[in-house]
């Protein structure tokens, strides 16, 4: 019996071509445990200045005063879209919103709780950098954590031709929902390849 625990994880982040700043992290283990946290130290003004992050990521965080409405756009199949009218503020009273140092400690304990972790992410290059930077430089990665993340897309390239991965239908760009979806795809892929 292997002492490895498979973890699928996802991060949402702000990147500007030079730096990567954690917004949120979601992790799911193959045993069913889950972890989700939002970084209270994130650069809120820079995130709110990024239209894509504001529409796709910010709106899914614990917020107060956030408002959006359905608006006629005249484009696409539905010709309607959601328009942000008030971005609101991060709800720092939420138990999900924590300082980065707390997230680092909790993530370390979560990942090392059940044997040796095997990390998986979908398009995970930046996710691994964000994860490693919870502890500073790469050499400060806690003992027992891998220095790499397995890439779901590379595994899918080697999948049997007839394999069709499950589709994600909700919560896209919510770190926990994205991690859950990565785990669903990974489990389906492992099942398909173990019978092949």
KOLKE-524150 format. One record per residue: residue number from 1; x, y, z of N, C-alpha, C, O, CB in turn; chain; residue in one letter. Coordinates in steps of 0.1 Angstrom, whole numbers, always signed. Atoms other than C-alpha are relative to their C-alpha. Glycine has a CB too. Example, Ala and Ser with C-alpha at 12.3 -4.5 7.8 and 13.67 -1.06 7.14 Angstrom:
% KOLKE-524150
[rec 1, [+9, -12, +0], [+123, -45, +78], [+9, +12, +0], [+19, +12, +7], [-10, +0, +12], 'A', 'A']
[rec 2, [-9, -11, +0], [+137, -11, +71], [-8, +11, +8], [-3, +22, +9], [+4, +5, -14], 'A', 'S']
//
This chain:
% KOLKE-524150
[rec 1, [+9, -12, +0], [+0, +0, +0], [+9, +12, +0], [+18, +13, +8], [-10, +0, +12], 'A', 'X']
[rec 2, [-7, -12, +1], [+13, +34, -10], [-3, +10, +11], [-14, +11, +16], [-2, +7, -14], 'A', 'X']
[rec 3, [+2, -10, -11], [+18, +61, +17], [-2, +13, -7], [-1, +24, +0], [+11, +0, +10], 'A', 'X']
[rec 4, [+2, -13, +7], [+12, +88, -10], [-14, +4, +1], [-23, -4, -1], [+5, -1, -15], 'A', 'X']
[rec 5, [+14, -5, +1], [-18, +110, -8], [+0, +10, -12], [+9, +18, -13], [-4, +8, +13], 'A', 'X']
[rec 6, [+1, -9, +12], [-29, +127, -40], [-7, +13, +4], [-18, +12, +10], [-7, -7, -12], 'A', 'X']
[rec 7, [+6, -13, -3], [-37, +164, -37], [-1, +7, -13], [+8, +9, -21], [+8, +8, +10], 'A', 'X']
[rec 8, [+2, -9, +12], [-53, +185, -65], [-2, +14, +6], [-9, +15, +16], [-13, -4, -8], 'A', 'X']
[rec 9, [+1, -14, -6], [-49, +222, -59], [-1, +10, -11], [+3, +7, -23], [+12, +3, +9], 'A', 'X']
[rec 10, [+1, -11, +9], [-55, +255, -76], [+2, +13, +8], [-2, +14, +20], [-14, +0, -8], 'A', 'X']
[rec 11, [-1, -14, -7], [-46, +291, -68], [-5, +10, -10], [-5, +8, -22], [+15, +3, +3], 'A', 'X']
[rec 12, [+4, -12, +7], [-60, +323, -80], [+10, +11, +4], [+14, +12, +15], [-15, +5, +2], 'A', 'X']
[rec 13, [-12, -9, -3], [-33, +350, -83], [-1, +12, -10], [-7, +12, -20], [+13, -7, -1], 'A', 'X']
[rec 14, [-2, -12, +8], [-24, +384, -97], [+14, -1, -5], [+24, -3, +3], [-2, +14, +8], 'A', 'X']
[rec 15, [-13, +1, +5], [+6, +383, -120], [+2, +12, -10], [-8, +15, -18], [+4, -13, -7], 'A', 'X']
[rec 16, [-2, -11, +9], [+22, +412, -139], [+12, -2, -9], [+17, +7, -15], [+2, +13, +8], 'A', 'X']
[rec 17, [-12, +3, +8], [+50, +394, -157], [+13, +1, +8], [+23, -4, +3], [+1, +10, -12], 'A', 'X']
[rec 18, [-11, +0, -8], [+74, +400, -129], [-2, -7, +14], [+6, -14, +19], [+5, +14, +3], 'A', 'X']
[rec 19, [+4, +5, -13], [+56, +390, -97], [-13, -8, +0], [-21, -5, -9], [+0, +11, +11], 'A', 'X']
[rec 20, [+12, +7, -1], [+29, +366, -87], [-5, +1, +15], [+2, -2, +24], [+2, -15, -4], 'A', 'X']
[rec 21, [+6, -3, -14], [+6, +375, -57], [-12, -9, +2], [-21, -10, -6], [-4, +14, +1], 'A', 'X']
[rec 22, [+11, +9, -3], [-17, +349, -41], [-12, +8, +4], [-12, +17, +11], [+4, -9, +12], 'A', 'X']
[rec 23, [+14, -5, -4], [-54, +357, -40], [-7, -11, +9], [-11, -8, +20], [-8, +3, -13], 'A', 'X']
[rec 24, [+7, +11, -8], [-68, +323, -29], [+6, -13, -4], [+13, -14, -15], [-15, +0, -3], 'A', 'X']
[rec 25, [-5, +13, +2], [-59, +287, -27], [-11, -10, +4], [-17, -9, +15], [+13, -3, +7], 'A', 'X']
[rec 26, [+9, +11, -3], [-80, +255, -28], [+7, -13, -2], [+14, -15, -12], [-13, +1, -9], 'A', 'X']
[rec 27, [-7, +13, +0], [-68, +220, -21], [-10, -11, +3], [-18, -9, +12], [+13, -1, +9], 'A', 'X']
[rec 28, [+9, +11, -2], [-86, +187, -23], [+9, -13, +1], [+17, -15, -8], [-11, -2, -11], 'A', 'X']
[rec 29, [-8, +13, +0], [-71, +153, -12], [-9, -11, -5], [-21, -10, -6], [+4, -3, +15], 'A', 'X']
[rec 30, [+8, +11, +5], [-81, +120, -27], [-7, -8, +11], [-15, -17, +8], [+10, -10, -7], 'A', 'X']
[rec 31, [+7, +6, -11], [-93, +110, +8], [-13, +8, +3], [-20, +5, +12], [+9, -1, +12], 'A', 'X']
[rec 32, [+12, -8, -2], [-120, +138, +6], [+2, +12, +9], [-7, +20, +10], [-10, -9, +6], 'A', 'X']
[rec 33, [-2, -12, -7], [-104, +164, +28], [+2, +12, -9], [+6, +11, -20], [+13, -1, +9], 'A', 'X']
[rec 34, [+0, -12, +8], [-106, +200, +16], [+6, +12, +8], [+4, +13, +20], [-13, +4, -6], 'A', 'X']
[rec 35, [-5, -12, -6], [-89, +233, +23], [-2, +12, -9], [+0, +10, -22], [+16, -1, +4], 'A', 'X']
[rec 36, [+2, -12, +8], [-97, +268, +11], [+3, +12, +8], [-1, +13, +20], [-15, +1, -6], 'A', 'X']
[rec 37, [-3, -12, -7], [-84, +302, +21], [+2, +11, -10], [+6, +9, -21], [+13, -2, +9], 'A', 'X']
[rec 38, [-2, -13, +8], [-83, +338, +8], [+10, +8, +7], [+9, +10, +19], [-14, +7, -2], 'A', 'X']
[rec 39, [-11, -8, -5], [-52, +359, +13], [-4, +14, +4], [-7, +22, -5], [+11, +0, -10], 'A', 'X']
[rec 40, [+4, -14, -4], [-60, +390, +34], [+11, +10, -3], [+9, +22, -3], [-3, +0, +15], 'A', 'X']
[rec 41, [-11, -9, +4], [-26, +404, +24], [+1, +3, -15], [+11, +10, -19], [+13, -6, +5], 'A', 'X']
[rec 42, [+0, -2, +15], [-34, +404, -13], [+0, +15, -3], [-6, +23, +4], [-12, -7, -7], 'A', 'X']
[rec 43, [+0, -14, +4], [-28, +437, -32], [-14, +4, -6], [-16, +4, -18], [+11, +3, -10], 'A', 'X']
[rec 44, [+13, -2, +4], [-65, +446, -34], [-2, +11, -11], [-9, +9, -20], [-9, +4, +12], 'A', 'X']
[rec 45, [+1, -11, +10], [-61, +479, -53], [+4, -5, -14], [-2, -1, -24], [+8, +12, +4], 'A', 'X']
[rec 46, [-5, +5, +12], [-41, +462, -80], [-9, -11, -6], [-11, -11, -18], [+14, -6, +1], 'A', 'X']
[rec 47, [+10, +10, +5], [-66, +433, -83], [-12, +7, -5], [-17, +3, -16], [-4, -10, +12], 'A', 'X']
[rec 48, [+12, -7, +5], [-95, +457, -86], [+2, +8, -12], [-7, +11, -20], [-5, +9, +11], 'A', 'X']
[rec 49, [-4, -7, +12], [-76, +475, -113], [+1, -9, -12], [+2, -4, -24], [+13, +8, +2], 'A', 'X']
[rec 50, [-1, +10, +11], [-75, +443, -134], [-14, -4, -4], [-20, -12, +4], [+9, -12, +4], 'A', 'X']
[rec 51, [+14, +3, +4], [-108, +440, -153], [-3, -15, +0], [-14, -20, +5], [-4, +5, -13], 'A', 'X']
[rec 52, [+2, +14, +0], [-104, +402, -158], [-1, -6, +14], [-10, -14, +17], [+11, -7, -8], 'A', 'X']
[rec 53, [+0, +5, -13], [-96, +395, -122], [-13, +5, +8], [-19, -3, +15], [+13, +4, +8], 'A', 'X']
[rec 54, [+12, -6, -6], [-124, +418, -110], [-12, -8, -4], [-21, -11, +5], [-1, +15, -4], 'A', 'X']
[rec 55, [+12, +7, +5], [-150, +400, -131], [+0, -15, +3], [-10, -20, +7], [-1, +2, -15], 'A', 'X']
[rec 56, [+0, +14, -1], [-138, +364, -128], [+4, -6, +13], [+0, -17, +17], [+9, -5, -10], 'A', 'X']
[rec 57, [-5, +5, -12], [-120, +360, -95], [-5, +8, +12], [-10, +2, +22], [+16, +1, +0], 'A', 'X']
[rec 58, [+4, -8, -12], [-128, +389, -71], [-15, -3, +3], [-18, -4, +15], [+2, +15, -4], 'A', 'X']
[rec 59, [+14, +2, -3], [-165, +383, -75], [-4, -13, +7], [-15, -14, +12], [-8, +1, -13], 'A', 'X']
[rec 60, [+3, +13, -6], [-162, +348, -61], [+6, -1, +14], [+5, -11, +21], [+6, -11, -8], 'A', 'X']
[rec 61, [-6, +0, -13], [-144, +358, -29], [-10, +4, +11], [-21, +10, +7], [+12, +10, +1], 'A', 'X']
[rec 62, [+9, -5, -11], [-161, +365, +5], [+1, +16, +0], [+11, +22, +3], [+4, -5, +14], 'A', 'X']
[rec 63, [+1, -14, +2], [-172, +401, -1], [-11, +7, +8], [-21, +0, +11], [-1, +4, -14], 'A', 'X']
[rec 64, [+11, -8, -5], [-193, +428, +15], [-3, +12, -10], [+7, +18, -14], [+2, +6, +15], 'A', 'X']
[rec 65, [+4, -12, +9], [-212, +454, -7], [+2, -3, -15], [+2, +6, -23], [+8, +11, +4], 'A', 'X']
[rec 66, [-2, +3, +14], [-205, +435, -39], [-14, -1, -7], [-23, -7, -2], [+7, -14, -2], 'A', 'X']
[rec 67, [+13, +0, +7], [-233, +441, -65], [+3, -2, -15], [+12, +4, -21], [-8, +13, +2], 'A', 'X']
[rec 68, [+0, +2, +15], [-238, +429, -101], [-14, -1, -4], [-23, -4, +3], [+9, -12, -4], 'A', 'X']
[rec 69, [+13, +1, +6], [-267, +429, -124], [+0, -6, -14], [+11, -5, -20], [-8, +13, +0], 'A', 'X']
[rec 70, [+1, +5, +14], [-279, +412, -156], [-1, +12, -9], [-10, +20, -7], [-11, -10, -1], 'A', 'X']
[rec 71, [+1, -11, +9], [-274, +435, -185], [+0, -6, -15], [+6, -16, -18], [+12, +9, +1], 'A', 'X']
[rec 72, [+1, +3, +14], [-283, +433, -222], [+13, +4, -7], [+17, +15, -6], [-12, +7, -7], 'A', 'X']
[rec 73, [-12, -3, +6], [-251, +430, -242], [-1, +0, -15], [+8, +6, -22], [+11, -10, +4], 'A', 'X']
[rec 74, [+2, +0, +15], [-264, +423, -277], [+10, -10, -6], [+12, -9, -19], [+2, +13, -6], 'A', 'X']
[rec 75, [-10, +9, +6], [-237, +396, -281], [-2, -14, +5], [-8, -16, +16], [+14, +5, +3], 'A', 'X']
[rec 76, [+1, +14, -5], [-235, +358, -278], [-13, -6, -1], [-23, +0, -6], [+5, -1, +14], 'A', 'X']
[rec 77, [+13, +8, +1], [-262, +332, -275], [-11, +6, +8], [-22, +7, +4], [+2, -14, +4], 'A', 'X']
[rec 78, [+10, -5, -9], [-280, +347, -245], [-2, +15, -2], [-13, +20, +2], [+4, -3, +14], 'A', 'X']
[rec 79, [+1, -14, +1], [-274, +383, -254], [-1, +8, +13], [-4, +20, +14], [-11, +4, -9], 'A', 'X']
[rec 80, [+0, -6, -13], [-272, +390, -217], [+14, -4, +7], [+19, -14, +4], [-12, -5, +8], 'A', 'X']
[rec 81, [-12, +3, -8], [-242, +392, -194], [-1, +6, +14], [-10, +15, +16], [+13, +6, -7], 'A', 'X']
[rec 82, [+0, -6, -13], [-234, +400, -158], [+9, +12, +0], [+20, +11, -4], [+4, -11, +11], 'A', 'X']
[rec 83, [-8, -12, -1], [-222, +435, -152], [+3, +4, +14], [-7, +5, +22], [-6, +12, -8], 'A', 'X']
[rec 84, [-3, -5, -13], [-204, +445, -121], [-3, +14, +2], [+1, +23, -6], [+15, -3, +3], 'A', 'X']
[rec 85, [+4, -14, -2], [-219, +476, -106], [+7, +6, +13], [+9, +18, +14], [-15, +1, +2], 'A', 'X']
[rec 86, [-7, -4, -12], [-201, +477, -72], [+9, -11, +5], [+4, -22, +8], [-9, +5, +12], 'A', 'X']
[rec 87, [-8, +11, -3], [-170, +456, -65], [+0, -4, +15], [+3, -16, +18], [+14, +3, -4], 'A', 'X']
[rec 88, [+0, +3, -14], [-174, +458, -27], [+14, -1, +6], [+23, +3, +0], [-8, -14, +2], 'A', 'X']
[rec 89, [-13, +2, -7], [-147, +450, -2], [+1, -14, +6], [-9, -21, +7], [+1, +10, +12], 'A', 'X']
[rec 90, [-3, +14, -5], [-131, +418, +11], [-6, +0, +14], [-4, +8, +22], [+15, -3, +0], 'A', 'X']
[rec 91, [+7, +2, -13], [-151, +405, +41], [+10, -6, +9], [+11, -18, +10], [-12, -9, -1], 'A', 'X']
[rec 92, [-10, +5, -9], [-123, +402, +66], [-5, -6, +13], [+3, -12, +21], [+9, +12, +4], 'A', 'X']
[rec 93, [+6, +8, -11], [-147, +388, +92], [-3, -14, -4], [-6, -22, +5], [-13, +7, +4], 'A', 'X']
[rec 94, [+2, +13, +5], [-150, +357, +71], [+12, -9, +5], [+23, -5, +5], [-1, -1, -15], 'A', 'X']
[rec 95, [-10, +9, -5], [-131, +327, +86], [+9, -5, -12], [+20, -11, -9], [-6, -12, +7], 'A', 'X']
[rec 96, [-8, +4, +12], [-118, +320, +50], [+11, +10, -3], [+20, +7, -10], [-9, -1, -12], 'A', 'X']
[rec 97, [-9, -11, +3], [-99, +353, +49], [+11, +0, +11], [+8, +3, +22], [-7, +14, -1], 'A', 'X']
[rec 98, [-11, +2, -10], [-65, +349, +66], [+13, +7, -5], [+15, +8, -18], [+3, -15, +2], 'A', 'X']
[rec 99, [-13, -4, +4], [-30, +364, +66], [+8, -11, -7], [+6, -23, -5], [+8, +6, +12], 'A', 'X']
[rec 100, [-8, +10, +8], [-5, +347, +42], [+8, -9, +9], [+9, -21, +6], [+9, +8, -9], 'A', 'X']
[rec 101, [-8, +9, -9], [+16, +334, +71], [-9, -11, +6], [-4, -22, +9], [+7, +8, +11], 'A', 'X']
[rec 102, [+10, +10, -6], [-15, +316, +86], [-3, -10, -11], [-3, -22, -9], [-13, +7, +5], 'A', 'X']
[rec 103, [+3, +9, +11], [-23, +302, +52], [+12, -10, -2], [+10, -22, -4], [-3, +8, -14], 'A', 'X']
[rec 104, [-12, +9, +1], [+13, +289, +49], [+1, -11, +10], [+3, -22, +7], [+13, +9, +1], 'A', 'X']
[rec 105, [+0, +10, -10], [+11, +271, +82], [-11, -10, -2], [-8, -22, +0], [-1, +7, +14], 'A', 'X']
[rec 106, [+11, +10, +2], [-23, +256, +75], [+2, -9, -12], [-1, -21, -11], [-13, +8, -1], 'A', 'X']
[rec 107, [-3, +8, +12], [-13, +245, +40], [+10, -11, +3], [+9, -22, -1], [+4, +9, -12], 'A', 'X']
[rec 108, [-10, +10, -3], [+18, +228, +53], [-6, -11, +8], [-3, -23, +5], [+12, +7, +8], 'A', 'X']
[rec 109, [+6, +10, -8], [-1, +210, +80], [-10, -9, -8], [-11, -21, -6], [-7, +6, +12], 'A', 'X']
[rec 110, [+10, +7, +8], [-29, +200, +56], [+7, -10, -10], [+3, -21, -11], [-8, +10, -9], 'A', 'X']
[rec 111, [-6, +9, +10], [-5, +186, +29], [+9, -11, +7], [+11, -21, +0], [+9, +9, -8], 'A', 'X']
[rec 112, [-9, +10, -6], [+17, +167, +54], [-8, -9, +10], [-2, -17, +17], [+11, +7, +7], 'A', 'X']
[rec 113, [+8, +7, -9], [-12, +152, +74], [-2, -15, -3], [-4, -23, +6], [-14, +6, +1], 'A', 'X']
[rec 114, [+3, +14, +4], [-16, +120, +54], [+11, -6, -9], [+9, -6, -21], [-14, -2, -7], 'A', 'X']
[rec 115, [-11, +6, +8], [+17, +104, +42], [+6, +11, -9], [+6, +23, -7], [-6, -10, -9], 'A', 'X']
[rec 116, [-8, -8, +9], [+38, +118, +14], [-10, +6, -11], [-17, -1, -17], [+11, -8, -7], 'A', 'X']
[rec 117, [+9, -6, +10], [+19, +143, -8], [+5, -1, -14], [+17, +1, -17], [-2, +15, +4], 'A', 'X']
[rec 118, [-2, -1, +15], [+17, +140, -46], [-9, +11, -5], [-21, +10, -4], [-3, -14, -7], 'A', 'X']
[rec 119, [+7, -12, +4], [+7, +174, -59], [-4, +0, -15], [+4, -4, -24], [+8, +13, +3], 'A', 'X']
[rec 120, [+6, +0, +14], [-15, +178, -91], [-7, +14, -2], [-14, +18, +7], [-9, -12, -3], 'A', 'X']
[rec 121, [+7, -12, +4], [-27, +210, -108], [-2, +0, -15], [+5, -7, -23], [+8, +13, +5], 'A', 'X']
[rec 122, [+4, -1, +14], [-43, +219, -141], [+7, +14, -5], [+4, +24, +0], [-15, +0, -3], 'A', 'X']
[rec 123, [-8, -11, +4], [-20, +243, -160], [+7, +6, +12], [+6, +18, +15], [-9, +11, -7], 'A', 'X']
[rec 124, [-5, -3, -13], [+0, +243, -128], [+13, +7, +2], [+18, +8, +13], [+0, -12, +7], 'A', 'X']
[rec 125, [-13, -6, -2], [+33, +261, -135], [+0, +12, +10], [+8, +12, +19], [+5, +5, -14], 'A', 'X']
[rec 126, [+1, -11, -9], [+23, +293, -118], [-5, -4, +13], [-1, +2, +24], [-8, +12, -6], 'A', 'X']
[rec 127, [+6, +5, -13], [+3, +275, -92], [+11, -5, +9], [+11, -2, +21], [-10, -11, -2], 'A', 'X']
[rec 128, [-11, +5, -8], [+35, +257, -80], [+8, +12, +5], [+13, +11, +17], [+8, -10, -8], 'A', 'X']
[rec 129, [-8, -11, -5], [+54, +290, -78], [-8, +7, +11], [-2, +10, +22], [+2, +10, -12], 'A', 'X']
[rec 130, [+8, -7, -10], [+25, +306, -58], [+1, -8, +13], [+2, -3, +24], [-14, +2, -4], 'A', 'X']
[rec 131, [+0, +9, -11], [+24, +275, -35], [+14, +1, +7], [+15, +3, +19], [-3, -14, -4], 'A', 'X']
[rec 132, [-13, +0, -5], [+62, +275, -30], [+3, +13, +7], [+10, +14, +18], [+11, -3, -10], 'A', 'X']
[rec 133, [-3, -14, -6], [+63, +313, -23], [-8, +2, +13], [-5, +12, +20], [-4, +10, -10], 'A', 'X']
[rec 134, [+6, -2, -13], [+40, +308, +7], [+11, +0, +11], [+9, +6, +22], [-10, -12, +3], 'A', 'X']
[rec 135, [-11, +1, -9], [+73, +300, +25], [+12, +8, -4], [+23, +7, +3], [+4, -15, +2], 'A', 'X']
[rec 136, [-11, -8, +4], [+95, +324, +7], [+7, -6, -12], [+1, -10, -22], [+10, +2, +11], 'A', 'X']
[rec 137, [-7, +6, +11], [+123, +311, -15], [-2, -15, +0], [-6, -21, +9], [+15, +3, +2], 'A', 'X']
[rec 138, [+2, +15, +2], [+122, +275, -29], [+7, -8, +10], [+2, -18, +14], [+5, -3, -14], 'A', 'X']
[rec 139, [-8, +7, -10], [+149, +264, -4], [-7, -1, +13], [-3, -8, +22], [+14, +5, +1], 'A', 'X']
[rec 140, [+7, +0, -13], [+125, +272, +24], [-13, -9, +0], [-21, -9, +9], [-4, +14, +4], 'A', 'X']
[rec 141, [+11, +9, +1], [+99, +247, +12], [+0, -10, +11], [+11, -16, +14], [-1, -8, -14], 'A', 'X']
[rec 142, [+0, +9, -12], [+88, +226, +42], [+5, -14, -4], [+1, -19, -14], [-13, +0, +7], 'A', 'X']
[rec 143, [-5, +14, +2], [+105, +192, +45], [-12, -9, -2], [-22, -8, +6], [+9, -5, +12], 'A', 'X']
[rec 144, [+11, +10, +3], [+83, +165, +30], [-9, +5, -11], [-17, -3, -17], [-9, -2, +12], 'A', 'X']
[rec 145, [+8, -5, +11], [+66, +188, +4], [+9, -2, -13], [+20, +2, -13], [-4, +15, +2], 'A', 'X']
[rec 146, [-7, +1, +12], [+76, +180, -32], [+4, +13, -7], [-3, +23, -5], [-8, -8, -10], 'A', 'X']
[rec 147, [-5, -12, +6], [+96, +205, -52], [-6, +2, -14], [-2, +10, -22], [+15, +1, -1], 'A', 'X']
[rec 148, [+7, -1, +13], [+73, +200, -82], [-15, -4, +1], [-19, -11, +11], [+7, -10, -11], 'A', 'X']
[rec 149, [+14, +3, +1], [+37, +197, -92], [-3, -8, -13], [+2, -4, -23], [-10, +13, +1], 'A', 'X']
[rec 150, [+3, +8, +11], [+24, +170, -115], [-10, +8, -9], [-19, +15, -3], [-6, -14, +3], 'A', 'X']
[rec 151, [+8, -8, +9], [+7, +186, -146], [-12, -9, -6], [-9, -19, -13], [+8, +6, -11], 'A', 'X']
[rec 152, [+11, +8, +5], [-28, +173, -154], [-1, +0, -15], [-4, -10, -21], [-13, +7, +6], 'A', 'X']
[rec 153, [+1, -1, +15], [-26, +185, -190], [+10, -10, -6], [+7, -15, -17], [+3, +14, -5], 'A', 'X']
[rec 154, [-9, +10, +6], [+5, +163, -196], [-5, -14, +2], [-4, -22, -7], [+14, +2, +8], 'A', 'X']
[rec 155, [+6, +13, -2], [-13, +133, -181], [-11, -2, -10], [-13, -13, -16], [-6, -1, +14], 'A', 'X']
[rec 156, [+11, +1, +10], [-43, +141, -204], [+5, -3, -14], [-1, -10, -22], [-9, +12, +0], 'A', 'X']
[rec 157, [-6, +2, +14], [-20, +141, -235], [+3, -15, -1], [+3, -20, -13], [+13, +8, -1], 'A', 'X']
[rec 158, [-3, +14, +1], [-11, +105, -226], [-12, -9, +2], [-11, -22, +2], [+11, -4, +10], 'A', 'X']
[rec 159, [+12, +8, -3], [-47, +94, -219], [-4, -8, -13], [-1, -4, -24], [-11, +10, +4], 'A', 'X']
[rec 160, [+5, +7, +11], [-64, +68, -241], [-8, +9, -9], [-15, +18, -4], [-9, -12, +5], 'A', 'X']
[rec 161, [+7, -9, +9], [-79, +84, -272], [-15, +1, +3], [-21, +12, +0], [+2, -6, -14], 'A', 'X']
[rec 162, [+14, -1, -2], [-114, +75, -262], [-4, +7, +13], [-16, +8, +16], [-6, -14, +0], 'A', 'X']
[rec 163, [+3, -6, -13], [-111, +92, -228], [-5, +14, -2], [+1, +22, -9], [+13, +0, +9], 'A', 'X']
[rec 164, [+6, -14, +0], [-133, +123, -224], [-1, +5, +15], [-8, -1, +23], [-14, +0, -7], 'A', 'X']
[rec 165, [+0, -5, -14], [-126, +143, -192], [-13, +6, +3], [-20, +12, -5], [+11, +10, +2], 'A', 'X']
[rec 166, [+13, -7, -4], [-156, +155, -172], [+2, +15, -2], [+13, +20, +0], [-3, -4, +15], 'A', 'X']
[rec 167, [+0, -14, +2], [-165, +191, -178], [-3, +7, +13], [-11, +2, +21], [-10, +5, -11], 'A', 'X']
[rec 168, [+3, -8, -12], [-165, +218, -151], [-12, +9, -4], [-12, +16, -14], [+12, +8, +4], 'A', 'X']
[rec 169, [+13, -7, +3], [-200, +233, -150], [-2, +12, +9], [-10, +21, +6], [-11, -9, +1], 'A', 'X']
[rec 170, [+2, -11, -9], [-197, +257, -121], [+13, +4, +8], [+22, -4, +9], [-11, -3, +10], 'A', 'X']
[rec 171, [-11, -5, -9], [-173, +278, -100], [+14, +2, -7], [+24, +2, +0], [+2, -10, +11], 'A', 'X']
[rec 172, [-12, -1, +7], [-147, +283, -127], [+7, +13, +5], [+1, +24, +6], [-2, +1, -15], 'A', 'X']
[rec 173, [-8, -11, -6], [-119, +306, -112], [-3, +2, +15], [+1, +12, +20], [-2, +13, -8], 'A', 'X']
[rec 174, [+0, +1, -14], [-129, +297, -77], [+10, -11, +4], [+8, -22, -1], [-15, -3, +6], 'A', 'X']
[rec 175, [-11, +9, -2], [-98, +280, -64], [-4, -14, +6], [+1, -24, +1], [+10, +6, +10], 'A', 'X']
[rec 176, [+4, +13, -5], [-116, +253, -44], [-8, -8, -10], [-6, -20, -12], [-9, +2, +13], 'A', 'X']
[rec 177, [+8, +7, +10], [-141, +245, -72], [+9, -5, -11], [+7, -16, -16], [-10, +9, -6], 'A', 'X']
[rec 178, [-9, +5, +10], [-112, +243, -97], [+8, -12, +5], [+11, -21, -3], [+10, +12, -4], 'A', 'X']
[rec 179, [-7, +11, -6], [-93, +220, -73], [-9, -12, +0], [-4, -23, -3], [+5, +3, +14], 'A', 'X']
[rec 180, [+10, +11, +0], [-124, +198, -70], [-1, -6, -14], [-1, -18, -16], [-14, +4, +5], 'A', 'X']
[rec 181, [+1, +5, +14], [-127, +196, -108], [+13, -7, -4], [+12, -17, -11], [-3, +12, -9], 'A', 'X']
[rec 182, [-13, +7, +3], [-90, +187, -112], [+0, -14, +6], [+5, -23, -1], [+12, +9, +5], 'A', 'X']
[rec 183, [+1, +13, -6], [-95, +159, -87], [-10, -9, -7], [-7, -21, -9], [-4, +1, +15], 'A', 'X']
[rec 184, [+10, +8, +7], [-126, +147, -106], [+6, -6, -13], [+5, -18, -16], [-13, +8, -3], 'A', 'X']
[rec 185, [-6, +4, +13], [-107, +146, -139], [+11, -10, +3], [+13, -20, -4], [+6, +13, -7], 'A', 'X']
[rec 186, [-12, +9, -3], [-76, +130, -123], [-6, -14, +4], [+0, -24, -1], [+8, +5, +11], 'A', 'X']
[rec 187, [+6, +13, -4], [-98, +102, -107], [-5, -7, -12], [-4, -19, -13], [-10, +2, +11], 'A', 'X']
[rec 188, [+6, +6, +12], [-116, +96, -140], [+11, -5, -9], [+10, -16, -15], [-9, +10, -8], 'A', 'X']
[rec 189, [-11, +4, +8], [-83, +94, -158], [+7, -12, +6], [+10, -21, -2], [+10, +12, -1], 'A', 'X']
[rec 190, [-6, +12, -6], [-68, +70, -133], [-8, -12, -2], [-3, -23, -4], [+3, +3, +15], 'A', 'X']
[rec 191, [+9, +11, +2], [-98, +48, -136], [+0, -5, -14], [+1, -17, -16], [-15, +4, +4], 'A', 'X']
[rec 192, [-1, +4, +14], [-97, +48, -174], [+13, -6, -4], [+13, -16, -12], [-2, +13, -9], 'A', 'X']
[rec 193, [-13, +6, +3], [-60, +40, -175], [+2, -13, +7], [+10, -21, +3], [+11, +10, +3], 'A', 'X']
[rec 194, [-2, +12, -7], [-62, +13, -149], [-8, -12, -6], [-5, -24, -3], [-4, +1, +15], 'A', 'X']
[rec 195, [+8, +10, +6], [-87, -6, -170], [+5, -3, -15], [+0, -12, -22], [-15, +3, -1], 'A', 'X']
[rec 196, [-4, +1, +13], [-68, -2, -202], [+12, -9, -3], [+16, -10, -14], [+4, +13, -5], 'A', 'X']
//
